[in-house]
Amino acid sequence: MTQAEQGDESMILSQKSEALLGRYRDEATEKTERTNQENLLPPSLPRRHQSTFRRVRRTYASVVPAVLLVIVLLTTLNANFNRPSTSSVSLTSKVYNVSAIHTDDYVLDAHWDFSAPPTRREYHWRVDDTDHNPDGVYRPMILINRQFPGPLIECNEGDTVIVHVDNRAVNATSFHWHGIYQNGTNWMDGTVGITQCPIAPGTSFTYEFVIEHQAGTYWYHANQGVQPSDGLMGPLIVHAKDERKVQKLEYATDRVVMVQDHYHNLSSALLMDYLKPDRENAEPVPDGALINGVNIRDCDKLAHKDCDNSTATRPIFDLTANENHRLRIVNTGAFAEFQIQLDEHVFAVTEVDGTDVEPVFYHRLKISPGQRYSIVVSTNVTTADSFWLRARMITACFAEENSDLEPEVRAIIHYENDNVTRGTFKVPQSKDWDETIEVECRDMNTSELVPVRRVAAPTKVDETFYIRSNFEIGARRLSRGFFNTSSWRPDVYSPSLDRVINHTTHDISFATQPTGINDRAFDLSNEMVLQIPGIQTIDLLISNFDDGNHPLHLHGYKYFVLAQGHGYFDPSMYAAIDLNNPLRRDTASVEAFGWILIRLVTDNPGIWAFHCHIGWHTEAGLMMQLLVQPEVMATWELPEGNRELCRGLGLEKGAGPKDEIWYEEES
């Protein structure tokens, strides 16, 4: 950033350029038409006049809502928003669409009772379509309770979480609780096509589950298409009774910091372009990035977009000087790996994906989509009272150029003390670290991160499975992701769990199948299911023949990360693996042309997704399933609420396109 660019950011002139309305296909088209209709924007209005029309519309909208809101407040008194067990006001659709979108600072309660008895934490969410400009550029989004990112869920280990979802959006949706075991509630995992049908437009569903035997930093996100990129995601924090004991460094404050790549287009439109013929796995390149849902873009440089940065902000984290502070960093993005640093500061990593670890100090952190790290930073640097926190996307891993891309997003770390009033400090002049920015997308070296709670990996392995991950170009020149010979496609009307419990797939009794790939009850071409009866110890050795990194997330479990590397795994390496207390996590990466060896004890019955957490890759087929203890699942009864979901209309709305649409175009 130049000296001029480091000046007072309030001096950036806000302006709106001519709107460039994207042509969305399928559900994206329907959504745009609805948005236009609700906002009184004639679809046929010439593009050169649309921006002017919006100026008039927004000016008008600033007066009308005040009048309408008074009327609504007097007549409607019964809805709940994101606060648990707290009453608030339900707005009618038109007023709801023009009310302000809000965010949270995601600072955790300093007076939280870690020893409280098990509690029912109840939340009421309404999902709506809207327009929003997180960095200044307006785009269609899907939000929870008019908030972006979504509401914070904060609870204790042993609590019951209840989330009532009222889907008022055009598309179907669902929610996955990333990293939560769901032991005994497999049907609440939220994975479309595997553990549930999506929540149809205009319908509701209630998630209810107990969080047991785990604590730490987690998050939730939609699981239909790439909807997290459209706004449906937020943090989920689980406290342990001994949290302050297992965190080996004391800290004065605790907060969540979400980083994500950001697109100026709806994910369904981007997905359509990504999956079409001749794309050769060229993932959509982000336009920028956000920290806790905000950033500021210079509208002068985005004259071809509908940009108004007068309401855009840069995150400011006020931290008391000369104390330790915990930052729970979550990569909630769809594609980019980030490298994160705090200028002139080192920090200690103290948690990885819900596993507390002995503190190890770094000055840069690498984090892939789906991963979480807690860091503890000391505010004891004396060169200034404000510093840049930088989150940089590793752009060397992008397949294409994007002229709008701004690869770095910044937040301000401000030292609070008695002599400085909030908001009076200058824009940071802090110094960047000297080293070259990372150009490889792969996990940071976690071999030195040792879990505080010691758990040895089993020495005896019952089965080892070799899995190949790669992208292949097949029929109609379509590039698709594969585990071995299988490229996953969801059945939104018939999830795997329903079929297992009902025993309806080919009338095969799942309980009698041996350990291995079940290709009798499932179509291996689009559903690779590894079936494991009983409690066993298994190794998964994944070899990546693709030129891109794949952060691999397993639902329902944490696994032992035994080893990672480049090239090919040599069985002689087994002898050097330390099994005493390896890192346990739920999302670890296999690098380009590399491998990863993970170990798993199959003690959680259910059918669980194992997939790349790059959203585009999942939709291209890079997902498989683990069917664990089917003999236990045979005794389950699927809740009626889940069965009712599959009777909904429009379940395919918001899902990725079927390959057959390109067959039809060519015929």
Residue pairs with C-beta under 8 A, 6 or more apart in sequence:
6 427
6 428
6 429
7 427
8 427
9 296
9 314
9 427
12 296
12 298
12 299
12 309
13 299
13 300
14 136
14 299
14 308
14 309
14 310
15 299
15 300
15 307
15 308
16 51
16 54
16 55
16 299
16 306
16 307
16 308
17 51
17 299
17 302
17 303
17 304
17 305
17 306
17 307
18 47
18 48
18 50
18 51
18 303
18 304
18 306
19 47
19 50
19 51
19 54
19 138
19 305
19 306
20 47
20 304
20 305
20 306
21 32
21 47
21 50
22 28
22 32
22 265
22 266
22 269
23 29
23 269
24 31
24 32
24 266
24 268
24 269
25 268
25 269
25 272
26 268
26 272
26 657
27 170
27 171
27 268
27 653
27 654
28 140
28 266
28 268
28 269
28 272
30 170
30 653
31 129
31 140
31 170
31 171
31 266
31 268
32 140
33 43
34 129
34 170
35 41
35 129
35 130
35 131
35 140
36 42
36 43
38 93
38 94
38 97
39 57
39 97
39 131
40 57
41 50
41 53
41 54
41 57
42 53
45 53
51 306
54 306
61 98
64 98
65 95
65 98
65 99
68 92
68 94
68 95
69 91
69 95
69 99
72 89
72 91
72 92
72 95
73 89
76 89
76 90
76 91
76 92
77 87
77 89
78 87
78 90
79 87
79 88
79 89
79 90
79 124
79 126
80 86
80 87
80 88
80 123
80 124
80 164
81 88
81 124
81 126
81 145
81 151
82 123
82 124
82 125
82 144
82 145
82 147
82 150
82 151
82 152
83 123
83 151
84 121
84 122
84 123
85 122
91 99
93 168
96 128
96 146
97 128
97 130
99 146
100 146
101 130
101 132
101 143
101 146
101 147
101 148
102 146
102 147
103 147
103 148
103 149
103 292
103 293
103 294
104 147
104 149
104 151
104 152
104 292
105 255
105 292
106 152
106 235
106 255
106 256
106 257
106 258
106 292
107 253
107 254
107 255
108 154
108 237
108 253
108 254
108 255
108 256
109 154
110 253
110 254
112 154
112 239
113 156
114 156
114 239
114 240
114 241
114 242
114 243
114 244
115 241
116 156
118 156
118 158
118 159
118 160
119 155
119 156
119 159
119 160
120 159
120 160
120 162
121 153
121 154
121 155
121 159
121 160
121 161
121 162
122 162
122 163
122 164
123 151
123 153
123 161
123 162
123 163
123 164
124 164
124 166
125 144
125 145
125 150
125 151
125 163
125 164
125 165
125 166
126 144
126 145
126 166
126 168
127 142
127 143
127 144
127 165
127 166
127 167
127 168
127 169
127 173
127 232
128 142
128 143
128 146
128 168
128 169
129 140
129 141
129 142
129 168
129 169
129 170
130 140
130 141
130 142
130 143
130 146
131 138
131 139
131 140
131 141
132 138
132 139
132 141
132 143
132 148
132 231
133 139
133 307
133 308
133 309
133 311
133 312
134 148
134 262
134 290
134 293
134 294
134 295
134 312
135 262
135 288
135 290
135 294
135 295
135 296
135 297
135 309
135 312
136 295
136 296
136 297
136 299
136 302
136 307
136 308
136 309
136 312
137 264
137 287
137 297
137 302
137 305
137 306
137 307
138 305
138 306
138 307
138 308
139 263
139 264
139 265
139 266
140 230
140 266
141 148
141 230
141 231
142 169
142 171
142 173
142 222
142 227
142 230
142 231
142 232
143 150
143 231
143 232
144 150
144 151
144 231
144 232
144 234
145 151
147 234
148 231
148 293
149 231
149 233
149 234
149 235
149 258
149 292
149 293
149 332
150 220
150 231
150 232
150 233
150 234
151 234
152 234
152 235
152 237
152 256
153 161
153 163
153 220
153 234
153 235
153 236
153 237
154 237
154 239
155 161
155 211
155 236
155 237
155 238
155 239
156 238
156 239
156 240
156 241
157 211
157 212
157 213
157 214
157 215
157 238
157 239
157 240
157 241
158 210
158 211
158 212
159 210
159 211
159 238
160 208
160 209
160 210
160 211
161 177
161 207
161 208
161 209
161 210
161 211
161 236
162 206
162 207
162 208
163 175
163 206
163 207
163 208
164 204
164 206
165 173
165 175
165 199
165 204
165 205
165 206
165 207
166 204
167 173
167 199
167 200
167 201
167 202
167 203
167 204
167 205
168 201
168 202
169 201
170 201
170 653
170 654
171 201
171 224
171 225
171 227
171 268
171 653
171 654
172 198
172 199
172 200
172 201
172 224
172 492
172 648
172 650
172 651
172 652
172 653
172 654
172 655
173 198
173 199
173 222
173 223
173 224
173 227
173 232
173 654
174 190
174 191
174 192
174 196
174 198
174 199
174 222
174 223
174 224
175 190
175 207
175 220
175 221
175 222
175 223
175 232
176 189
176 190
176 191
176 220
176 221
176 222
176 223
176 555
177 188
177 189
177 190
177 207
177 209
177 218
177 220
177 236
178 218
178 219
178 220
178 221
178 236
178 370
178 553
178 586
179 214
179 216
179 218
179 219
179 236
179 353
179 354
179 372
179 558
179 586
179 587
180 189
180 209
180 211
180 214
180 218
180 236
181 211
181 212
181 213
181 214
181 556
181 557
181 604
182 188
182 189
182 209
182 555
182 556
182 604
182 606
183 212
183 213
183 556
183 604
184 210
185 208
185 209
185 210
186 195
186 497
186 556
186 605
186 606
186 607
186 608
186 633
186 636
187 195
187 196
187 497
187 638
187 639
187 642
188 195
188 207
188 208
188 209
189 195
189 196
189 555
189 556
189 606
189 608
189 609
190 196
190 207
190 223
191 223
191 495
191 555
191 609
192 198
192 223
192 224
192 490
192 492
192 495
192 655
193 489
193 490
193 491
193 492
193 495
193 496
194 490
194 495
194 496
194 497
194 607
194 608
194 609
194 625
195 495
195 496
195 497
195 606
195 607
196 495
196 497
196 642
196 645
197 492
197 493
197 494
197 495
197 498
197 642
197 645
197 646
197 648
197 651
198 223
198 224
198 492
198 645
198 648
198 651
198 654
198 655
199 205
199 645
199 648
200 645
200 648
200 649
200 650
200 651
200 653
201 650
201 653
203 645
203 648
205 641
205 645
206 641
211 238
214 238
214 354
214 558
215 238
215 239
215 240
215 243
215 354
216 237
216 238
216 240
216 351
216 353
216 354
216 355
216 356
216 372
216 374
217 235
217 237
217 256
217 328
217 330
217 351
217 353
217 354
217 372
217 374
218 235
218 236
218 237
218 238
218 354
218 372
219 233
219 234
219 235
219 236
219 258
219 330
219 332
219 372
220 233
220 234
220 235
220 236
221 227
221 228
221 232
221 233
221 234
221 332
222 228
222 230
222 232
222 233
224 654
224 655
225 267
225 268
225 271
225 619
225 654
225 655
225 656
226 267
226 268
226 270
226 271
226 334
226 615
226 616
226 619
227 267
227 654
228 332
228 334
228 615
229 260
229 261
229 263
229 267
229 270
229 333
229 334
229 615
230 266
230 267
233 258
233 332
235 256
235 258
235 328
235 330
237 256
237 328
238 354
240 246
244 250
246 356
246 452
246 453
247 326
247 350
247 351
247 356
247 374
247 376
248 350
248 356
248 358
248 359
248 452
249 324
249 348
249 350
249 359
249 376
250 324
251 323
251 324
251 325
251 326
251 376
252 320
252 323
252 324
252 325
253 319
253 320
253 323
253 325
253 326
254 325
254 326
254 328
255 317
255 325
255 326
255 327
255 328
256 292
256 327
256 328
256 330
257 291
257 292
257 317
257 327
257 328
257 329
257 330
257 389
257 411
258 290
258 291
258 292
258 293
258 329
258 330
258 331
258 332
259 289
259 290
259 291
259 329
259 330
259 331
259 332
259 333
259 338
259 340
259 367
259 391
259 409
260 289
260 290
260 331
260 332
260 333
260 334
261 286
261 288
261 289
261 333
261 334
261 335
261 336
261 393
262 286
262 287
262 288
262 289
262 290
262 295
262 333
263 270
263 284
263 286
263 287
263 334
264 287
264 288
264 305
264 404
267 334
267 615
268 654
270 284
271 284
271 616
271 619
271 656
271 657
272 657
273 279
273 284
274 282
274 283
274 284
274 616
274 619
274 620
275 478
275 619
275 620
275 656
275 657
275 659
276 478
276 662
277 476
277 477
277 478
277 662
278 477
279 479
280 399
280 471
280 473
280 479
281 399
281 471
281 479
281 481
281 546
281 548
281 620
282 399
282 400
283 335
283 398
283 399
283 548
283 614
283 616
283 617
284 334
284 335
284 616
285 398
285 399
285 400
285 401
285 402
285 405
286 333
286 334
286 335
286 336
286 393
286 402
286 405
287 402
287 404
287 405
287 406
288 295
288 297
288 404
288 405
288 406
288 407
288 409
289 295
289 333
289 336
289 338
289 391
289 393
289 406
289 407
289 408
289 409
290 409
291 315
291 389
291 391
291 409
291 410
291 411
292 315
292 411
294 312
294 313
294 314
294 315
295 312
295 314
295 409
296 309
296 312
296 313
296 314
297 307
297 309
297 312
297 406
298 309
299 307
299 308
299 309
302 404
305 404
314 410
314 411
314 412
315 389
315 411
315 412
316 411
316 412
316 414
317 327
317 389
317 411
317 412
317 413
317 414
318 414
318 416
318 422
319 325
319 377
319 379
319 413
319 414
319 415
319 416
320 379
320 415
320 416
320 417
321 379
321 380
321 385
321 415
321 416
321 417
322 379
322 380
323 378
323 379
324 376
324 377
324 378
324 379
325 376
325 377
325 378
325 379
326 350
326 374
326 375
326 376
327 347
327 374
327 375
327 376
327 377
328 351
328 372
328 373
328 374
329 340
329 365
329 367
329 372
329 373
329 374
329 375
330 371
330 372
331 337
331 338
331 367
331 368
331 369
331 370
331 371
331 372
332 369
333 369
334 369
334 614
334 615
334 616
335 369
335 614
335 615
335 616
336 369
336 393
336 394
336 397
336 398
337 366
337 367
337 368
337 369
337 393
337 394
337 397
337 441
337 549
337 551
338 366
338 367
338 391
338 392
338 393
338 394
339 364
339 365
339 366
339 391
339 392
339 394
339 437
339 438
340 364
340 365
340 366
340 367
340 389
340 390
340 391
340 392
341 363
341 364
341 365
341 389
341 390
341 432
341 433
342 363
342 377
342 387
342 388
342 389
342 390
342 413
343 387
343 388
343 389
343 390
343 428
343 430
343 431
343 432
343 433
344 381
344 383
344 387
344 430
344 431
345 363
345 377
345 378
345 381
345 387
345 413
346 361
346 362
346 363
347 361
347 362
347 363
347 365
347 375
347 376
347 377
347 378
348 359
348 360
348 361
348 362
348 375
348 376
348 377
349 357
349 359
349 360
349 361
349 362
349 365
349 373
349 374
349 375
349 449
350 356
350 357
350 359
350 374
350 375
350 376
351 357
351 372
351 373
351 374
352 371
352 372
352 373
352 446
352 449
352 583
352 585
353 371
353 372
353 558
353 584
353 585
353 586
353 587
354 372
354 558
354 585
354 586
355 451
355 453
355 558
355 583
355 584
355 585
356 451
356 452
356 453
357 449
357 450
357 451
357 452
357 583
358 449
358 450
358 451
358 452
359 376
360 448
360 449
362 444
363 433
364 433
364 435
364 438
365 373
365 375
365 444
366 394
366 438
366 442
366 443
366 444
367 373
368 441
368 443
368 549
368 551
368 587
368 589
368 613
369 551
369 613
369 614
369 615
370 551
370 553
370 586
370 587
370 613
371 551
371 585
371 587
377 413
379 413
379 415
381 387
383 430
384 428
384 429
384 430
385 414
385 415
385 417
385 420
385 425
386 412
386 413
386 414
386 415
386 425
386 426
386 427
386 428
386 430
387 412
387 413
387 428
387 430
388 410
388 411
388 412
388 413
388 428
388 430
388 432
389 410
389 411
389 412
389 413
390 408
390 409
390 410
390 432
391 408
391 409
391 410
391 411
392 407
392 408
392 437
393 407
393 408
394 437
394 438
394 439
394 440
394 441
395 405
395 407
396 439
396 440
396 441
397 441
397 548
397 549
412 427
412 428
413 428
414 420
414 422
414 425
416 422
440 591
440 592
441 548
441 549
441 589
441 591
441 592
442 549
442 564
442 589
442 591
442 592
442 594
443 551
443 564
443 588
443 589
443 591
446 561
446 583
446 585
446 588
447 583
449 583
450 581
450 583
451 581
451 583
451 584
454 580
454 581
455 581
455 584
456 579
456 580
456 581
457 560
457 562
457 579
457 582
457 599
458 537
458 579
458 599
458 601
459 579
460 537
461 537
461 538
461 539
461 599
462 515
462 536
462 537
462 538
463 515
463 516
463 532
463 536
463 538
463 539
464 538
464 539
464 540
464 541
465 530
465 538
465 539
465 540
465 541
466 541
466 543
467 483
467 484
467 540
467 541
467 542
467 543
467 624
468 482
468 483
468 484
468 542
468 543
468 545
469 481
469 482
469 483
469 542
469 543
469 544
469 545
469 546
469 550
469 590
469 612
469 622
470 481
470 482
470 544
470 545
470 546
471 479
471 480
471 481
471 482
471 546
471 620
472 479
472 480
472 482
472 487
473 479
474 480
475 659
475 663
476 659
476 662
476 663
476 666
478 659
478 662
479 620
480 487
480 620
480 621
480 659
481 487
481 488
481 546
481 612
481 617
481 618
481 620
481 621
481 622
481 623
482 621
482 622
483 528
483 622
483 623
483 624
484 528
485 524
485 525
485 528
486 524
486 525
486 526
486 527
486 528
486 621
486 624
487 525
487 526
487 620
487 621
487 622
488 526
488 527
488 528
488 611
488 618
488 621
488 622
488 623
488 624
489 526
489 527
489 621
489 658
489 659
490 655
492 651
492 652
492 655
493 646
493 651
494 646
495 646
496 522
496 527
496 529
496 607
496 625
496 627
497 606
497 607
497 638
498 638
498 642
498 643
498 646
499 505
499 521
500 510
500 607
500 627
500 630
500 633
501 633
501 634
501 636
501 637
501 638
502 638
503 509
503 510
503 634
505 521
505 522
506 520
506 521
508 520
508 521
510 518
510 521
510 531
510 627
510 630
510 633
510 634
511 533
511 630
511 631
511 634
513 520
513 521
513 531
513 533
513 630
514 531
514 533
515 531
515 532
515 533
515 536
516 530
516 531
517 524
517 528
517 529
517 530
517 531
518 529
518 530
518 531
518 627
521 529
522 528
522 529
526 621
527 625
528 624
528 625
529 607
529 624
529 625
529 626
529 627
530 624
530 625
530 626
530 627
531 627
531 630
532 538
532 602
532 626
532 627
532 628
532 629
533 629
533 630
533 631
534 602
534 629
534 631
535 601
535 602
535 603
535 629
536 601
536 602
537 599
537 600
537 601
537 602
538 599
538 600
538 602
539 562
539 597
539 598
539 599
539 600
540 559
540 597
540 598
540 599
540 600
541 569
541 595
541 596
541 597
542 552
542 590
542 595
542 596
542 598
543 568
543 569
543 590
543 594
543 595
544 550
544 590
544 591
544 592
544 593
544 594
544 595
545 593
546 592
546 593
547 592
547 593
548 592
548 614
548 617
549 589
549 590
549 591
549 592
550 589
550 590
550 612
550 614
550 617
550 622
551 587
551 588
551 589
551 612
551 613
551 614
552 587
552 588
552 589
552 590
552 596
552 598
552 610
552 611
552 612
552 613
553 586
553 587
553 609
553 610
553 611
553 612
553 613
554 586
554 587
554 600
554 608
554 609
554 610
554 626
555 608
555 609
555 610
556 604
556 606
556 608
556 626
556 628
557 586
557 600
557 604
557 608
558 584
558 585
558 586
559 584
559 585
559 586
559 588
559 598
559 599
559 600
560 582
560 583
560 584
560 598
560 599
560 600
561 582
561 583
561 584
561 585
561 588
561 596
561 598
562 577
562 579
562 582
562 597
562 598
562 599
563 569
563 573
563 577
563 596
563 597
564 588
564 589
564 590
564 591
564 594
564 595
564 596
564 597
565 594
565 595
566 591
566 593
566 594
566 595
567 593
567 594
567 595
568 595
569 595
569 597
577 597
582 599
587 613
588 596
588 598
589 596
590 596
602 626
602 628
602 629
604 628
605 628
605 629
605 632
605 633
606 628
606 629
606 633
607 625
607 626
607 627
607 628
607 633
608 625
608 626
608 628
609 623
609 624
609 625
610 623
610 624
610 625
610 626
611 617
611 618
611 622
611 623
611 624
612 618
612 622
612 623
614 622
619 656
627 633
645 651
